Amino acid sequence: MNKFLVAILVLNIVTTLIVILIYFVRPKTINPIIGYRTKLSMKNQVNWDVSQNYFFMNWIFILPIIYLTQILMLIGEIPFKFIGYIVFSEFIVFTPALTFATERKLI
């Protein structure tokens, strides 16, 4: 198996496990270590609970979109080195987008 495919597979598995783990076993109280942490989300317990639920639930919905694009790229004739850049770009785009959406929800 190609090393790029292995790297992408490991990234997918680790990301999925972290998102699902934090969603289902999220911290119950505000803390500076684990969870979705911004100034607004840590303002009070209600914001903390809403932000944890909203951010990680949306990640759970976005992960299949990321995986679908990866499958479509692998089926196509895209060179492996470009697939890595595209996968990385998806995470770079989706994380700030989800952060922005979560912060808008908290306002």
Residue frames as a rotation matrix with the C-alpha (Angstrom) as fourth column:
MET 1
0.586 0.810 0.000 0.00
0.810 -0.586 0.000 0.00
0.000 0.000 -1.000 0.00
ASN 2
0.044 -0.544 0.838 1.26
0.481 -0.723 -0.495 3.47
0.876 0.425 0.230 -0.88
LYS 3
-0.621 -0.376 -0.688 2.64
0.777 -0.186 -0.601 5.52
0.098 -0.908 0.408 2.04
PHE 4
-0.904 0.360 0.230 0.34
-0.338 -0.932 0.127 8.44
0.260 0.037 0.965 1.16
LEU 5
-0.013 0.939 -0.344 -2.71
-0.250 0.330 0.910 6.19
0.968 0.098 0.230 1.41
VAL 6
-0.059 -0.092 -0.994 -1.54
0.818 0.566 -0.101 4.90
0.572 -0.819 0.042 4.77
ALA 7
-0.924 -0.330 -0.193 -0.97
0.381 -0.764 -0.521 8.46
0.025 -0.555 0.832 6.03
ILE 8
-0.611 0.771 0.178 -4.44
-0.575 -0.587 0.570 9.55
0.544 0.246 0.802 4.89
LEU 9
0.137 0.661 -0.738 -6.03
0.134 0.726 0.675 6.46
0.981 -0.192 0.011 6.40
VAL 10
-0.386 -0.355 -0.851 -4.28
0.876 0.150 -0.459 7.03
0.291 -0.923 0.253 9.74
LEU 11
-0.993 0.046 0.112 -5.30
-0.067 -0.979 -0.192 10.71
0.101 -0.198 0.975 9.69
ASN 12
-0.276 0.958 -0.073 -8.93
-0.485 -0.073 0.872 9.73
0.830 0.276 0.485 9.01
ILE 13
0.142 0.313 -0.939 -9.02
0.524 0.781 0.340 7.12
0.840 -0.540 -0.053 11.77
VAL 14
-0.651 -0.464 -0.601 -7.37
0.752 -0.285 -0.594 9.37
0.105 -0.839 0.535 14.36
THR 15
-0.912 0.341 0.229 -9.59
-0.314 -0.938 0.144 12.35
0.264 0.059 0.963 13.51
THR 16
-0.053 0.949 -0.311 -12.75
-0.281 0.284 0.917 10.26
0.958 0.136 0.252 13.63
LEU 17
0.004 0.003 -1.000 -11.82
0.769 0.640 0.005 8.69
0.640 -0.769 0.001 16.96
ILE 18
-0.877 -0.376 -0.299 -10.95
0.480 -0.665 -0.573 12.04
0.017 -0.646 0.763 18.54
VAL 19
-0.721 0.655 0.225 -14.14
-0.511 -0.722 0.466 13.74
0.468 0.221 0.855 17.34
ILE 20
0.157 0.824 -0.544 -16.39
-0.083 0.560 0.824 10.86
0.984 -0.084 0.156 18.41
LEU 21
-0.239 -0.324 -0.915 -14.59
0.837 0.409 -0.363 10.43
0.492 -0.853 0.174 21.73
ILE 22
-0.983 -0.155 -0.100 -14.85
0.184 -0.851 -0.493 14.11
-0.009 -0.503 0.864 22.62
TYR 23
-0.475 0.873 0.110 -18.48
-0.534 -0.386 0.752 14.25
0.699 0.299 0.650 21.50
PHE 24
0.360 0.703 -0.614 -19.59
0.018 0.652 0.758 11.30
0.933 -0.284 0.222 23.62
VAL 25
0.391 -0.314 -0.865 -17.15
0.911 0.264 0.316 11.68
0.129 -0.912 0.389 26.54
ARG 26
0.042 -0.349 0.936 -16.84
0.282 -0.895 -0.346 15.44
0.958 0.279 0.061 26.60
PRO 27
-0.848 -0.409 -0.337 -15.78
0.442 -0.196 -0.875 17.33
0.292 -0.891 0.347 29.69
LYS 28
0.103 0.971 -0.214 -18.77
0.932 -0.020 0.361 18.25
0.346 -0.237 -0.908 31.83
THR 29
0.678 0.079 -0.731 -17.21
0.473 -0.808 0.352 21.37
-0.563 -0.584 -0.585 33.33
ILE 30
0.937 -0.346 0.049 -15.25
-0.212 -0.672 -0.709 24.22
0.278 0.654 -0.703 31.79
ASN 31
0.571 -0.818 0.073 -11.56
0.363 0.331 0.871 23.36
-0.736 -0.471 0.486 31.51
PRO 32
0.504 -0.431 -0.749 -8.55
-0.673 -0.739 -0.029 24.78
-0.541 0.519 -0.662 29.65
ILE 33
-0.483 -0.807 0.340 -7.32
-0.469 0.566 0.678 21.45
-0.739 0.168 -0.652 28.27
ILE 34
-0.871 0.184 0.456 -9.94
0.415 0.772 0.481 19.36
-0.264 0.608 -0.748 26.43
GLY 35
0.115 0.989 0.097 -12.84
0.807 -0.037 -0.589 20.38
-0.579 0.146 -0.802 24.22
TYR 36
0.114 0.053 0.992 -13.81
0.764 -0.643 -0.054 23.37
0.635 0.764 -0.114 22.14
ARG 37
0.156 -0.178 -0.972 -12.15
0.877 -0.428 0.219 26.25
-0.455 -0.886 0.089 23.98
THR 38
-0.287 -0.225 0.931 -12.64
0.563 -0.826 -0.026 29.88
0.775 0.517 0.364 23.09
LYS 39
-0.988 -0.097 0.118 -13.16
-0.024 -0.664 -0.747 32.92
0.151 -0.741 0.654 25.26
LEU 40
-0.350 0.933 0.086 -16.90
-0.879 -0.359 0.314 32.91
0.324 0.034 0.946 24.54
SER 41
0.204 0.445 -0.872 -17.34
-0.176 0.893 0.415 29.16
0.963 0.068 0.261 25.03
MET 42
-0.374 -0.437 -0.818 -15.61
0.700 0.445 -0.558 29.32
0.608 -0.781 0.139 28.41
LYS 43
-0.583 0.184 0.792 -17.62
-0.330 -0.944 -0.023 32.32
0.743 -0.274 0.610 29.59
ASN 44
-0.206 0.552 0.808 -20.20
-0.947 0.095 -0.307 30.23
-0.246 -0.828 0.503 31.47
GLN 45
-0.641 -0.066 0.765 -21.41
-0.159 0.986 -0.048 26.64
-0.751 -0.153 -0.643 31.77
VAL 46
0.463 0.870 0.168 -24.35
0.075 0.151 -0.986 27.10
-0.883 0.469 0.005 29.36
ASN 47
0.600 -0.326 -0.731 -22.05
-0.786 -0.410 -0.463 28.38
-0.148 0.852 -0.502 26.60
TRP 48
-0.494 -0.838 0.234 -19.63
-0.797 0.543 0.263 25.55
-0.347 -0.056 -0.936 27.33
ASP 49
-0.314 0.448 0.837 -22.31
0.085 0.892 -0.445 22.87
-0.945 -0.069 -0.318 26.96
VAL 50
0.749 0.639 -0.176 -23.79
-0.072 -0.186 -0.980 24.38
-0.659 0.747 -0.093 23.80
SER 51
0.385 -0.664 -0.641 -20.41
-0.914 -0.369 -0.167 24.90
-0.126 0.650 -0.749 22.14
GLN 52
-0.593 -0.608 0.528 -19.19
-0.554 0.784 0.280 21.36
-0.584 -0.126 -0.802 22.89
ASN 53
-0.010 0.701 0.713 -22.34
0.290 0.684 -0.669 19.82
-0.957 0.200 -0.211 21.48
TYR 54
0.817 0.430 -0.384 -22.59
-0.167 -0.462 -0.871 22.08
-0.552 0.776 -0.306 18.42
PHE 55
0.180 -0.844 -0.505 -18.94
-0.951 -0.281 0.131 22.02
-0.253 0.456 -0.853 17.36
PHE 56
-0.712 -0.564 0.419 -18.39
-0.481 0.826 0.294 18.28
-0.511 0.008 -0.859 17.64
MET 57
0.123 0.811 0.571 -21.80
0.268 0.527 -0.806 17.33
-0.956 0.252 -0.152 16.21
ASN 58
0.805 0.137 -0.577 -21.01
-0.447 -0.499 -0.742 19.42
-0.390 0.856 -0.340 13.14
TRP 59
-0.272 -0.943 -0.192 -17.61
-0.924 0.199 0.327 17.73
-0.270 0.266 -0.925 12.85
ILE 60
-0.472 0.170 0.865 -19.39
0.015 0.983 -0.185 14.37
-0.882 -0.075 -0.466 12.87
PHE 61
0.626 0.765 0.151 -21.51
0.221 0.012 -0.975 15.58
-0.748 0.644 -0.161 9.93
ILE 62
0.633 -0.439 -0.637 -18.51
-0.738 -0.589 -0.328 16.99
-0.232 0.678 -0.697 8.03
LEU 63
-0.262 -0.812 0.521 -16.29
-0.556 0.568 0.607 13.90
-0.789 -0.130 -0.601 8.33
PRO 64
0.138 0.319 0.938 -18.31
0.514 0.786 -0.343 11.88
-0.847 0.529 -0.055 5.78
ILE 65
0.971 0.167 -0.169 -18.02
-0.034 -0.606 -0.795 14.79
-0.235 0.778 -0.583 3.32
ILE 66
0.242 -0.961 -0.131 -14.25
-0.899 -0.274 0.343 14.77
-0.366 0.035 -0.930 3.75
TYR 67
-0.335 -0.371 0.866 -14.12
-0.160 0.928 0.336 10.99
-0.929 -0.026 -0.370 3.30
LEU 68
0.594 0.617 0.517 -16.32
0.446 0.283 -0.849 11.13
-0.670 0.735 -0.107 0.21
THR 69
0.855 -0.335 -0.397 -14.04
-0.511 -0.680 -0.526 13.66
-0.094 0.652 -0.752 -1.44
GLN 70
-0.138 -0.947 0.290 -11.05
-0.803 0.278 0.527 11.48
-0.580 -0.161 -0.798 -0.59
ILE 71
-0.064 0.193 0.979 -12.69
0.263 0.950 -0.170 8.44
-0.963 0.247 -0.111 -2.16
LEU 72
0.891 0.442 0.100 -13.58
0.230 -0.250 -0.940 10.42
-0.391 0.861 -0.325 -5.28
MET 73
0.517 -0.786 -0.338 -9.98
-0.836 -0.548 -0.005 11.64
-0.181 0.285 -0.941 -5.54
LEU 74
-0.331 -0.672 0.663 -8.63
-0.492 0.722 0.487 8.11
-0.806 -0.165 -0.569 -5.17
ILE 75
0.330 0.531 0.781 -11.00
0.465 0.629 -0.624 6.82
-0.822 0.568 -0.039 -7.86
GLY 76
0.983 0.017 -0.182 -9.90
-0.131 -0.631 -0.765 9.65
-0.128 0.776 -0.618 -10.14
GLU 77
0.550 -0.822 0.145 -6.45
0.722 0.381 -0.577 10.07
0.419 0.422 0.804 -11.59
ILE 78
0.818 -0.258 0.514 -5.21
-0.395 -0.901 0.178 12.64
0.417 -0.349 -0.839 -9.07
PRO 79
-0.061 -0.920 -0.386 -1.55
0.024 0.386 -0.922 12.10
0.998 -0.066 -0.001 -8.06
PHE 80
0.320 0.198 -0.927 -1.11
0.814 0.444 0.376 11.03
0.486 -0.874 -0.019 -4.44
LYS 81
-0.672 -0.643 -0.368 0.94
0.740 -0.563 -0.369 14.09
0.030 -0.520 0.854 -3.47
PHE 82
-0.751 0.467 0.467 -1.97
-0.240 -0.852 0.466 16.38
0.615 0.238 0.752 -4.42
ILE 83
0.218 0.847 -0.485 -4.45
0.283 0.421 0.862 14.29
0.934 -0.325 -0.148 -2.43
GLY 84
-0.149 -0.359 -0.921 -2.47
0.979 0.075 -0.188 15.01
0.137 -0.930 0.341 0.74
TYR 85
-0.975 -0.220 0.032 -2.59
0.218 -0.974 -0.069 18.74
0.046 -0.061 0.997 0.06
ILE 86
-0.406 0.900 0.157 -6.31
-0.260 -0.279 0.924 18.62
0.876 0.335 0.347 -0.64
VAL 87
0.250 0.462 -0.851 -7.06
0.658 0.563 0.500 16.63
0.710 -0.685 -0.163 2.52
PHE 88
-0.508 -0.516 -0.690 -4.98
0.855 -0.402 -0.329 19.05
-0.108 -0.756 0.645 4.59
SER 89
-0.940 0.185 0.286 -6.75
-0.072 -0.928 0.366 21.99
0.333 0.323 0.886 2.93
GLU 90
-0.028 0.982 -0.189 -10.15
0.163 0.190 0.968 20.53
0.986 -0.004 -0.165 3.84
PHE 91
0.181 0.045 -0.983 -9.20
0.959 0.212 0.186 20.47
0.217 -0.976 -0.005 7.50
ILE 92
-0.796 -0.532 -0.288 -7.77
0.575 -0.814 -0.084 23.98
-0.190 -0.233 0.954 7.27
VAL 93
-0.744 0.588 0.316 -11.04
-0.196 -0.645 0.739 25.25
0.639 0.488 0.595 5.72
PHE 94
0.099 0.902 -0.421 -13.56
0.263 0.384 0.885 23.30
0.960 -0.198 -0.199 7.81
THR 95
-0.220 -0.211 -0.952 -12.06
0.958 0.137 -0.252 23.97
0.184 -0.968 0.172 11.24
PRO 96
-0.964 -0.097 -0.247 -12.27
0.159 -0.956 -0.247 27.80
-0.212 -0.278 0.937 11.04
ALA 97
-0.575 0.818 0.016 -15.69
-0.317 -0.241 0.917 27.54
0.754 0.522 0.398 9.37
LEU 98
0.122 0.612 -0.781 -16.99
0.575 0.598 0.558 25.41
0.809 -0.517 -0.280 12.23
THR 99
-0.559 -0.381 -0.736 -15.37
0.823 -0.360 -0.439 27.71
-0.097 -0.851 0.515 14.76
PHE 100
-0.969 0.226 0.101 -17.05
-0.192 -0.944 0.267 30.72
0.155 0.240 0.958 13.17
ALA 101
-0.215 0.948 -0.237 -20.44
-0.136 0.211 0.968 28.94
0.967 0.240 0.083 13.08
THR 102
-0.010 0.167 -0.986 -20.10
0.859 0.507 0.077 27.87
0.513 -0.846 -0.148 16.70
GLU 103
-0.821 -0.338 -0.461 -19.17
0.534 -0.740 -0.409 31.36
-0.203 -0.582 0.788 17.85
ARG 104
-0.772 0.616 0.160 -22.16
-0.377 -0.645 0.665 32.77
0.512 0.453 0.729 15.95
LYS 105
0.013 0.787 -0.617 -24.40
0.311 0.583 0.750 30.27
0.950 -0.202 -0.237 17.73
LEU 106
-0.241 -0.193 -0.951 -23.08
0.958 0.109 -0.265 31.43
0.155 -0.975 0.158 21.12
ILE 107
-0.973 -0.149 0.175 -23.71
0.137 -0.987 -0.078 35.12
0.184 -0.052 0.982 20.48
